[in-house]
Amino acid sequence: MNKKDTFLSIACIILAISIVFVVFIGQSAKNHNSSATLETKNTKDTAKETDKTPSTTDKNIDNTKNTSTDNSNKDRFSGLKLTNADNGLPILCYHDISSSKGSDLVLDPAKFKEQMKYLKDNGYFPITLDELYSYLKEDKGIPEKSIVITFDDGYLGTYTYAFPILKEFGFKATIFMISDYVNNPSYLSVEQIKELSNYGIDIQNHFGEVSNISKLNINKQIDTLKKSKQTLEGFLSKSISYVAFPASNLTEDSKKAAEQAGYKMSFNLQSTTLALADKKDNIYNLDRLYIGNKHTLNDFIKILNTKKK
């Protein structure tokens, strides 16, 4: 083989090696790009899934928020000194609050505000009937100077005059509404009892009409108490658990009727003999203290300081 042939042979070998090398490099680059594309796709998919599914940390944050909200609404007695001692507490009973002249049942708004201011300035804490029940039956603690504010009948004045004053002082109260008188002139409307209830003024039952229900036989009493309860529950879409009778010294049948009609407690009205409610009372015959327009502020203070039975 001459020099020329040798040179051509070497050149062909180098060319072949170069072609193989180029093909190999091209294939490697292709595989690398495919892997990178796949990895990028997987990363994006993972990110999408992460967006859809909250992380454990996110779940914990959400649960913490819910727990915090629940706790903030759980105990409105926070920071107050509580007691479950059976010291007795006053349950005040008002009727109408109005500037119109009328019977002693119609309390002047200025007098009502003066009384509420006295309660606020002297550390009284108006509790709800649910809180009262928990204290009487479940031995739960309540603020040391607890008091209950109630209104009978559901007069329009409780919305027009009493409600703004209660809101001013941040007080809870209960209106025992005559179910048959809702929407009647001089009484609360459905819209008003809903507004009061949504704000936190409790609407409970004073049954169908003011009468001496105790004179009825027990079956008729139960029927009356159930029907009026259902009427108010229909208006409010809330459970009615408490009822007020318009007389003191209820009969045994009346107490049994209230229980059998599905009430947790019932109340009488002591217009002459002053008595605090305490744990020894029959829970279906709890005493309330009448407050009328004839009472001065000094009278009111004396009523608040009624001694336990």
Buried (B, 14 or more C-beta within 10 A) or exposed (E): EEEEEEEEEEEEEEEEEEEEEEEEEEEEEEEEEEEEEEEEEEEEEEEEEEEEEEEEEEEEEEEEEEEEEEEEEEEBBEEBEBBBEEEBBBBBBBBBBBEEEEEEBBBBBEBBBBBBBBBBEEEBBBBBBBBBBBBBEEEBBBBBBBBBBBBBBBBBBBBBBBBEBBEEEEBBBBBBBBBBBBEEEEBBBEEBBBBBBEEEBBBBBBBBEEEEBBEBEBEEBBBBBBBBBBBBBEBBEEEBBBBBBBBBEBBEBBBBBBBBBBBBBBBBBBBEEBBBBBBEBEBBBBBBBBBBBEBEEEEBEEBBEBEEE
